[in-house]
Amino acid sequence: MTSASRPATVFFGCFVLARLCAGESISVEGYESGLQRHFQFIADEVWRIAKETFRIKPPLDLPIVCRYGASGPVTRLDDWIHPSRIEIGISTVGPYDSQFVYQLGHELGHVMLNPRRSNALIEAIATAVSYEVLDQLSEKWKTKAPFEYARVHADEFRKYRERAEREAISRAQPLLQQVIAEQDWEIAGAYLADHMRDFELTEKGMKSQPARDWQSLAAIVFRAAKTDWPRLARCAVPEPGLELGFRYQDAGPCQYGMLR
């Protein structure tokens, strides 16, 4: 290493260390350098939108590390009882910005709702965060994109959200398709609330296609009904038990109140 390059290397190392040590920071790892810088910029934007949307501090004030992982997307703690950081796995393998934003937005929803717990309602709220981030980023980058390529393709974020919603609606029961088409959000919410416990409170159950469709449909209702985001966040209160087996918990009466 030359003496000229050493200061830059030291500066970069200090920058990375500062990001990792700062509470609520987010760092992207595991990609080749060019794509990693690209995704880091997007991750900072997505994290900013997620925090501004909820208007509350996340339950765990910890640095977030987002890295590529074939088993992702998933949110974990490095230590369940005494965590020092939140780890997010993303399965995006190339420069697929919309997929990256969708996956990261969902996982940051879990960060805002407490990574230690999950259930059908929390998964639905996290999906709603994905849709919100996609729409907000699409709108912002139409006029304030970081580079020309991003401005030209800004509308792809919104289109990605619309495709995900259409696919979920296409697999719904005809009655539910009808009330969504009529934008009768009260009936749609009541229908979804009545079917909230159709899925096992396990990781496998929450990731089944019927469960994912339910989550997407509930996300549509949340956003269409302009549900208050801080109120949604209260569905993760009280704190879950620290035993690992308690992650998938029923949210109790909150489940029904949010959709009805």
N, C-alpha and C positions, 0 to 999 in steps of 0.2 A: 504494500500500500504506500502510495506517495504521500509526502507531507501535505500536498495541496488537497488530496482527496480525504485526508483524515478528519478535518473539521466538519465536512459535509456528512461523513459517516457518523461521527459523534452526535451531530445535530439530529440526524434521522433517528438514531438509537434513542436519544432523549425524548424525541417526539413520540415514538412508539411506546416508550415506558410511561410517559405522561398520560397517554390515552388509556393504557391498561390500568393505571393506578387511580384514575379519576372515576368516581361513582357515576353511574348512568352513562358512561361513554360506550361507544360501540366500535369494535375493530373487526375488520374482515381479514381472514387468513385462508391459506390453502389453495390459492389460485396463482397462476403465473403473474408476474409483476404488473404487466399492463392491464390485464383484466381485474386484478385485485385493486388497483388504484381506481379503476372505473366503478367497480362495485362499492368501494369504500365511499365514494362521493354519493352514490345512490343510497347507501345504507344510512349515511348521516341525514339525508333528506327524509327518508322513511321514518327514522327514529324521531326526528323533529316533528313530523306530522302526527305520529302516534301520540306523543306527549301533549301536543297542542290540542288534539282532538279530545282526550280525556280530561285535560285541565287539572290533573292531580299528579302527585308524585307516585312512582311505582312502589309497590310494597317492599321490595328489596332494593336498596340503594347500592347496587353492585355494578362493576364493569361488565360489559357484554362482549363476548367473543363469538363472531359469526364465521363459520368455516364450511367449506365443501365437505359433504359426507353422503355417501351413496344411500345410507339408511335414512337420510333426512326427508322432509323437514321435521324437526323435533326441537324442543326446548328442554334443557336439563340444567341441573346445578352441579358444580364440580364436587360438592359435598352436600348431601341432603340436609344434614342437621346444622353444620357450620360452614355454609358456602362462602367462597371468596369471589366467585364470579358466576355469571350465567352463560351457558354455552348453547348456541343455536346452530343446528345443523341444517344446511341448505343443499338440495340435490341438483340445483342448476349447474350444468356442466360447461356451458359456453356463454356467449354474450346475449343471453335471452333476458333482456331487461324486465319485460312484463312478468315472466315467471318468477324472476328473482324478487321483484317488488311484491308480488302476490304472496309468495312463501314467507318472506321476511316480515311483511305486514301482519300476517297471521301469527307468527311466532312472537312478534313484539306485542301483539294483543295479549298473549299469554303472560308476557313479562309484566304488563300493566295490571293484569288480573291475578297475579301470583302464580309463579311457575310450579308451585307445589300442589296445585289442585286442578282438576278438570272434570267436566261433565258435559252433557249435551248443550246446556245453555251457554257455558263458557266457550265451548268450541264454536258455537254460533256467533257469539260476540266477537271472537277472534277473527272469524270469517268476515264479519261486518267491518272490522278494522282493515282487512285486506282490501275490500271494495272501496272503502273511504280513501285509503291511501292511493289506490290506483286512480280514482277520479281526481283527487286533489293534485297529484303529480302531473296528470294529463293536462289539467287546466293551467297549472303554473308554467309548465315547459312550453306551452304554446307561445308564450311571450317572454319568458325569462329562463330559457334553456341554457345550460352551461356550455353547450357547443351546438353547431348547426345541425349535426346528425340527430341530436336529441330533440331539437325543435321540430324537424320534419316528421319524426316518428312519435311525437308526443301523444297523438290520438290513439296509438296502439294500446296504451294503458287502459283507457276507457273501453276500447273494443274487447280487450281481454276479460274485463269484468262482465261485460254484456254477454259474451259467449259462455262464461261460467254460469251466469244466472239462467240463460236460455236452456242450457243442458240440464240443470236441476229441475227447472219447470217442466221440461219435456218428459221427465220420468215421474212427475207427480200424478196423484189421482185426478181424474177429470174434474171433480168438484173443486179441488184446490186450484187447478189451472184456471177454472172459470172465475173464481173470486179474486185471484191475482190479476187476471185480465181486466176485471171490473174495478180493480184497485180498492176492494173492500177489505182494508187491512185489519179491521176489528174481527171479522169472521175468519180471515186467514190466520190471524194470531191465535184465535180460540181453537181452530182446527189443529194447528201445530202444537199448542200446549197440551191438547188431549192425547197427542201421539209422542210426547217428549220421552216417555219411559219405555218406548218400543225397543230401545237399544241397550245392550249390556254396558254397565259402567266399567269397562275394561279398555285398554288401548286398542285391542282388536275390534271391539264393538264400536268404539268411537270413530275408527277409521274405515268401517265398512261403507260400501257405496250408498246404501239407504240412509245411513247416519250422516254421511257427507252431504247428501241431497237435502236432508232435513236442516242441517246447519246452514246451507246456502239459502234455503227458503226463509228460514227464520231471520237471517241477515238482511234479506230483502225487506222483510216486514219492519225490522228495527229501523232501517234507514228511511224507508218510505213514510213511516209514522213519526219520523224525526224524534226518536227517543233520546232523552237526555243522557249523554255519555257518562258523566260522573255517576248518574243513577245506575247505569249498567255496571259500572265498576264495583258497586256495592254488592253485586252478586257473588263476589269472591270473599266476602266478609261473613262470618268470622274466619280467623286463620284456620287452615286445615291442620290436622295432627301431623307431627313430624315423622311418624312412621311411614315408610315408603308405600305401604299398602293402602294408605288413606288418600292417595292422590286423586283417585276417581271417586268423588263424593257427590251425592245428591245435594243440590243447592237449596233444598227445602222449599218453603212457600214462595221464595223469590222466583223460582222457576215459572210458576203460573202467573205471578203478578207482572212479569216483564212482557209477556206475550198477550195478556188479556187486557 
